[in-house]
């Protein structure tokens, strides 16, 4: 790691190969230019999503000029991208553009844990076109990443799942950075098993709520 990053820190990367495919375009640029390009483009995408929601570029700009967006940009995170995709998904459903909504949801699989309840919502509301659009997009996206990067990246992705789990359990990723029941309970001193059990209960409650609302 030090040879490439100039740091003794080990950086975990637990994203699926589809996100590596997206990052491939930015890898063609020098590091600082790639960083800036990623932040500018993804924030602009979020601004477009906010424009669709509010109907005003001014309101959209106000929505992205918040501390959370600044923090995301400073750290080079992908929250602007995932928030934009989620917004496009929900706006598409609301405006009956189900195929486009499904495509946005399929692209959101770059961070699959964010959309785990979205299929439940689509099934509960009988939005089969959006469900089909998301399914086809997910399959094509995964196949394209395998074709470009090789099937080996998918094999390694699944093999590293226990490593990701251990990182979470042992605090390799700071619990304060996890906006979750599990992370909050670990900060309060709960052990891994009770915190995980309560997280599962909270997830099941969320699933029931999503089903009933949709």
C-alpha positions in Angstrom: 0.0 0.0 0.0 2.7 2.5 0.9 4.3 2.2 -2.6 1.1 3.6 -4.1 -0.4 5.8 -1.5 2.5 7.1 0.5 0.8 6.0 3.7 1.1 3.2 6.2 -2.6 3.0 6.4 -4.4 0.0 4.9 -7.4 1.3 3.0 -10.3 -1.2 2.8 -12.4 -1.3 -0.4 -15.5 -3.3 0.0 -17.5 -2.2 -3.0 -18.6 -4.5 -5.8 -16.7 -4.5 -9.2 -19.5 -2.4 -10.7 -18.2 0.6 -8.7 -14.7 -0.2 -9.9 -16.0 0.0 -13.4 -17.4 3.5 -12.7 -14.1 4.6 -11.2 -12.2 3.3 -14.2 -12.9 6.5 -16.2 -11.5 8.6 -13.3 -8.4 6.4 -13.0 -7.3 7.8 -16.4 -6.7 11.2 -14.7 -4.0 12.3 -12.3 -5.1 11.8 -8.7 -6.0 15.3 -7.8 -7.8 15.9 -11.1 -9.7 12.6 -10.7 -10.7 13.6 -7.1 -12.0 17.0 -8.3 -13.8 15.5 -11.3 -15.5 12.9 -9.2 -16.7 15.4 -6.7 -17.9 18.0 -9.2 -19.7 15.5 -11.4 -21.4 13.6 -8.7 -22.4 16.8 -6.9 -23.8 18.2 -10.1 -25.8 15.0 -10.5 -27.3 15.5 -7.1 -28.1 19.1 -7.9 -30.0 17.8 -11.0 -31.9 15.4 -8.9 -32.8 18.1 -6.4 -33.9 20.3 -9.3 -36.3 17.5 -10.4 -37.7 17.4 -6.9 -38.1 21.1 -6.2 -38.6 22.4 -9.7 -36.1 25.2 -9.0 -32.3 25.4 -9.6 -32.1 27.9 -6.7 -33.7 25.5 -4.3 -31.6 22.7 -5.6 -28.4 24.7 -5.0 -29.6 25.5 -1.5 -30.2 21.8 -0.8 -26.6 20.8 -1.8 -25.0 23.8 0.1 -25.3 22.0 3.4 -22.6 20.7 5.8 -23.2 17.1 4.8 -22.4 17.8 1.2 -19.3 19.7 2.1 -18.1 16.9 4.3 -18.8 14.4 1.5 -16.8 16.5 -0.9 -13.9 17.0 1.5 -13.5 13.3 2.0 -14.1 12.3 -1.6 -17.1 10.1 -0.7 -19.8 8.8 -3.0 -22.8 9.9 -1.0 -23.7 12.6 -3.6 -23.8 9.9 -6.3 -25.9 7.4 -4.3 -28.3 10.1 -3.1 -28.8 11.3 -6.7 -29.5 7.7 -7.9 -32.0 7.2 -5.0 -33.7 10.5 -5.8 -34.0 9.6 -9.5 -35.5 6.2 -8.5 -38.1 7.8 -6.2 -38.9 10.6 -8.7 -39.3 8.1 -11.5 -41.7 6.0 -9.4 -43.7 9.1 -8.4 -43.9 10.3 -12.0 -44.8 6.9 -13.4 -41.5 6.6 -15.3 -41.0 3.1 -14.1 -38.2 1.9 -16.4 -36.1 5.0 -15.7 -36.7 4.4 -12.0 -35.6 0.8 -12.3 -32.4 1.8 -14.2 -31.5 4.3 -11.4 -32.1 1.6 -8.8 -30.0 -0.9 -10.7 -27.1 1.5 -10.9 -27.5 2.0 -7.1 -26.1 -1.5 -6.7 -22.7 0.1 -6.6 -23.6 0.3 -2.9 -26.1 -2.5 -2.5 -26.8 -2.1 1.2 -28.5 1.2 0.5 -31.2 -0.4 -1.6 -32.0 -3.6 0.1 -35.6 -2.6 0.9 -36.3 -1.0 -2.5 -37.3 -4.4 -4.1 -39.7 -4.9 -1.2 -41.3 -1.6 -1.8 -41.6 -2.3 -5.6 -43.2 -5.7 -5.0 -45.6 -4.3 -2.3 -46.7 -1.6 -4.7 -46.9 -3.9 -7.7 -44.4 -1.8 -9.6 -43.3 -4.7 -11.8 -41.9 -2.5 -14.6 -39.5 -0.7 -12.2 -38.6 -4.1 -10.7 -37.8 -5.5 -14.1 -35.9 -2.4 -15.1 -33.8 -2.6 -11.9 -33.2 -6.4 -12.4 -32.1 -6.1 -16.0 -29.9 -3.1 -15.2 -28.2 -4.9 -12.3 -27.5 -8.0 -14.4 -26.1 -6.0 -17.4 -24.1 -3.7 -15.1 -22.5 -6.8 -13.4 -21.9 -8.5 -16.7 -20.2 -5.4 -18.1 -17.9 -5.1 -15.1 -16.9 -8.8 -15.5 -16.3 -8.3 -19.2 -14.1 -5.3 -18.7 -12.3 -6.1 -15.4 -12.4 -9.9 -15.6 -14.4 -12.5 -13.6 -11.6 -12.7 -11.0 -12.7 -9.3 -9.4 -16.1 -10.8 -8.6 -14.5 -13.9 -7.1 -12.3 -11.8 -4.9 -15.2 -9.6 -4.0 -17.1 -12.6 -2.5 -14.0 -14.0 -0.9 -13.4 -10.7 1.0 -16.9 -10.8 2.6 -15.6 -12.3 5.9 -12.9 -9.6 6.0 -15.5 -6.9 5.7 -17.5 -8.5 8.5 -14.4 -8.6 10.7 -13.6 -5.0 10.0 -17.0 -4.0 11.2 -16.9 -6.3 14.3 -13.4 -5.2 15.4 -13.9 -1.5 14.7 -11.7 -1.3 11.6 -14.3 1.1 10.3 -15.1 3.5 13.2 -18.5 2.8 14.6 -19.2 6.5 14.8 -19.1 6.5 11.0 -21.9 3.9 10.7 -25.3 5.7 10.8 -27.0 2.6 12.1 -28.4 1.0 15.2 -25.4 -1.4 15.3 -22.9 1.5 15.2 -24.7 3.5 17.8 -24.9 0.5 20.2 -21.3 -0.3 19.8 -20.4 3.3 20.7 -22.5 2.8 23.8 -20.5 -0.2 24.8 -22.7 -3.1 23.5 -20.9 -6.2 22.3 -21.0 -7.4 18.7 -23.7 -10.1 19.2 -26.3 -8.0 21.1 -25.7 -5.0 18.9 -26.1 -7.2 15.7 -29.3 -8.8 17.1 -30.9 -5.4 17.8 -29.8 -4.2 14.3 -31.6 -7.2 12.8 -34.8 -6.4 14.8 -34.6 -2.8 13.6 -34.1 -4.0 10.0 -37.1 -6.3 10.3 -39.2 -3.5 11.7 -38.1 -1.2 8.8 -39.1 -4.0 6.3 -42.6 -4.3 7.8 -43.0 -0.5 7.7 -41.8 -0.2 4.0 -44.2 -3.0 3.0 -47.2 -1.4 4.7 -46.4 2.1 3.5 -45.8 1.0 -0.1 
